[in-house]
């Protein structure tokens, strides 16, 4: 696990501040629930306005 790195970058638009973290698994991540995505066409959205 020592071969893995996470690079966190803050202030990207001004003065980037880079924080390298070796072995990011040690941070105790919590699982994220899958986010649903919905897709629709522009034509269908425009039909609603009529």
Buried (B, 14 or more C-beta within 10 A) or exposed (E): EEEEEEEEEEEEEEEEEEEEEEEBEEEEEEEEEEEEEEEEEEEEEEEEEE
